């Protein structure tokens, strides 16, 4: 196992290299010029050129890429063109809200979706199953921002239970944190609840038709024990796979949820940076997101071995 | 084992919570806080390095100016106490008022101001024009600035009292010596608020703290001039890019002031309890249709005039703004409501007529080749302007190709001087805030400096450049006025650009906010919150 993890960790380096090259080229070859934005409407072409020179944007693309790789090799993500602050500092300022939102969303989604999926499988074909599946289809269909606005209208403006926007760290005021994070978590969770519920249901139904389930029933074990001890454990691999894949979806969902609820996280940082063409921030964030995604995939592979002893690396 | 782990976690959390609570600065309970949703995110702290209006507004909180425009757009002294001009109008002497100190406690000196003016003069258009006529700029003593000119210049005070970007803000000499093309490393001013750097989270929050040592002028606050009295302890800018969320936050009382709600949200805000919506900017913003004068068909004055004839401001404003409370129809190139507003040259544009424009276009050599309109779809008002222009041009017989993009792409695309088939463009739209177009020198869009010196679109009209230069050098107000009229007359008839109307972006605030200052620029002194 350790050898597997070490091999996968080493494989991350070329993966990140390809991501870095791809992101860099995409940004440099797409239209838009931060120097023009900085210079503003009154600037002369000479002023814009001088700013481009100061920012190093006039250098050949391979030179720019080489410089960036050099700073990366020193553990430095670069300096934001607009704020003049280190990208690592900007990410550090914003990472906590995003991590909190992603964590609460994943936990809430799993806690709700897995039981719902099991119940749907257990009661397959009944009205309970159909009701849960209708909810799952609706969950897939409602865009995150629409659901967000509906929840804000009902629970913030009408009932005044939760604030409209903002974020408070749980380390500063846990009660305030809960008030701020509840609606975004529910909003972002719905699509994952729908996804995980459907997969859990399908996996459990498939497993329930296996011989060992029939054997368990024949031994006189209760339906609850059959479901929880035998069916769910064997259905876990696809469920964990979907949860892992969901992290990629989560990164996209966080961007929208953070905008709707004005949470100062990484999602909003990347959107702002793209609109302003703040290359170092975009490059740094995509690298970080890619790294997270690769690590989550590794984690999922490791968890496979814990839930299914047949899997060996 | 599980209990041990849980205890350890609780212990760690118990230690972490107070530590992190201490790490994050929080306002004291009794502090008066004004919570504002600004119009944009503050990304740059140096208002000379960038012309972004949000950096200018930041500058007004932190820095001070030698002169400033009052609500009637008249120049008034601000950091300056008294000033004199020699009989030949070549030597200007400014004496700083008492009680001026930087936020780090050091006194403001004339040498600081000289260095600040030089840095501003290296970047700002009006500053560069002023520097061209300055023979020497020196500090005679700690409080006296002496400016010697090569020739009389009519816009000395108007330049250093300029209200909008780039504003000549005063900074300590060590900061002013920063290369004008690099950002200043510190944010130390002498204005009514101090910037709280440790609380700045770009993209989310900016905090300003009352400068207890600031000595305001004794006159009442008026525009950018008069006494800048900080009536709250903290001003917090909470950036909320989503307009719907910003509106909801104001309605829910989570913020006190929303700087730029889009006019289409105004009816909901007006209906909300405890929310006031009003226009606070007397000059508004002028919409601009800019044609590329370098390439066909708009290198032909007759084609440009046909386009101007087709512009119906009412149609543009209805499409882009909708609510007639928030726009006006006014053809002056100078900001409507400003001292130089004029009807000169308006005959071409006061009675828009599609049929007449069609005939005018037919009489030109327009070959039916599609004109490319670059449309910034991420800015609703400009996107609407683009759509209206496309429809109007089609109505007069032009072929039109729309190219959608975001504003950032447009800013680099519009700088391209090549023809359309090599990545150029024919038309784009923008707007100017009223404070930026109060005279022909400021109003860059009227200029005719050609491919080398003119603003994007590059009109080439040496005569108009001569007239703008004469305006700047004219010291008699009456003659300046006559020149301004002639410049507008010539610019409109040359089809410098299309004025598609004046619109006003309202402000919205909780009814416990008092002391707003009427101005084309947003100021935060004099404002208070009653809780």
Interface residues (C-beta under 8 A of the other chain):
Chain A: X31 X32 X33 X36 X37 X38 X39 X40 X41 X42 X43 X44 X45 X47 X48 X50 X51 X54 X80 X82 X83 X84 X85 X90 X93 X94 X149 X152 X153 X156 X157 X160 X163 X164 X165 X166 X169 X171 X172 X173 X174 X259 X260 X261 X262 X264 X268 X269 X271 X272 X275 X276 X277 X278
Chain B: X16 X17 X19 X20 X21 X24 X26 X41 X43 X44 X45 X49 X50 X51 X52 X123 X124 X125 X165 X166 X179 X181 X182 X183 X201 X202 X203 X204 X205 X238 X240 X241 X242 X244 X245 X246 X248 X249 X251 X252 X254 X378 X405 X406 X407 X408 X409 X411 X412 X413 X415 X430 X444 X453 X455
